[in-house]
Amino acid sequence: MATYTVKASFFSSSLVTLVLLLEPLLRSSSVEASTSHRHRIPTLTMYNALIIQGPNSTEGFNAVQCGGPAAQLPNMFGNIFCFDMPLLKEQNISSELYGTVQGSWVATRITGGTIVVSETFIFANETSLGYQGTFSALGIENIGQQTSKPITGGTGDFELATGIAITTPLGQGTTDAFGNAFFWFKYEFMFGCQCPSSCHSP
C-alpha cells in the first residue's frame, strides 16, 4: 500500500509539473489564435455601375426584374430585381475591377421611394485593393439619396467584419446603346472591429 501511495504521489506531482511547463505555450498559442484577426480594415471606396435591362434589351445589362406581383402595382410595389454588378476602382467602366456585388432588391413602400437591398460583395482575386473575401449588407435604401446599411459579417480577410456600407448615387441615370437604364453609385465601406476584444487592442 505504501509503495502504491508513493507512485500515485509521484505521478500526480509529475502531471502538475508538466501542466506548469506547458501552460505558457498553450496560453501563447491561444493568444495568437485569438489575435490573428485583431485589426481594423480601413474605409474602402469603390464605384458601381448599375445597368437595368431595358424593355427590348438582350445584352449589356447586369440587373433584371426577377419577380413581382401578377398584376403591376403603382410605384413598382412588390417588384423584385436581381443583380450581378461590377465593383470598380474609379467611376469608369474600364477601370480596374475589384470584384462584384450580387443580390436583390425589393420595392417595399406602397407610396414608392424605398427598396430593401440584400447584397454580398465578392473579392475573389488579388487586386490593388489588397483584400480578398466576401462580406454582406442588408437594409433599406432611399432611391436617389445617400443611404447606409449594416455590414453583417464576411469571409476571408473580412471574417467577422462589421460596419456600415454607404451608397451614394452619382448624377442622373442615362440610357445606354442597348436601351438599358444606366446608373453610377459610389460605395464606402466603414468597418468596425473584427472581434469583440480587438477594439481594446493596440
Secondary structure, DSSP 4 states (H G I P E B T S, - for coil): -HHHHHHHHHHHHHHHHHHHHHHHHHHHHHHHHHHTT---PPPEEEEEEEEEPPTT--SS-SEEEEE--SS--GGGTT-EEEEEEEEESSSSTTS-EEEEEEEEEEE--TTSSEEEEEEEEEE-S--TT---EEEEEEEEEETTS-EEEEEEEEEETTTT--EEEEEEEEEEEEE-TTS-EEEEEEEEEEE--SSTTGGG--
